[in-house]
C-alpha cells in the first residue's frame, strides 16, 4: 500500500491497525484515502455500501470495512496526470 499523503510504500503484513502511522510522514494509515473502497465518484466517497459515513477522509477512523489500497489513490493519479500535462504545455509554449 502507498501512503495517500507522501506516497511512501507501506508494507502490510496482516491488517492495518487503527492507530498505525506512516513511517515517512507520520500521518494515520487507517484512513479512507488509503482504502481500496475509497472512490470520490460514489455516494459518501465509498464503494462499500454498508460502511458508515466518514466526514474527513484524511483522518484516522474505526471503519471495519477498511481494506488497504493496492493502487495509488485517485487524487494522486489525477495530480500526477495534471503535472504531466502542465509539463507538456510548458514545453509547447517554451515556458521556463
Helices and strands as residue ranges (DSSP letters): G 32-34, G 43-45, H 74-92
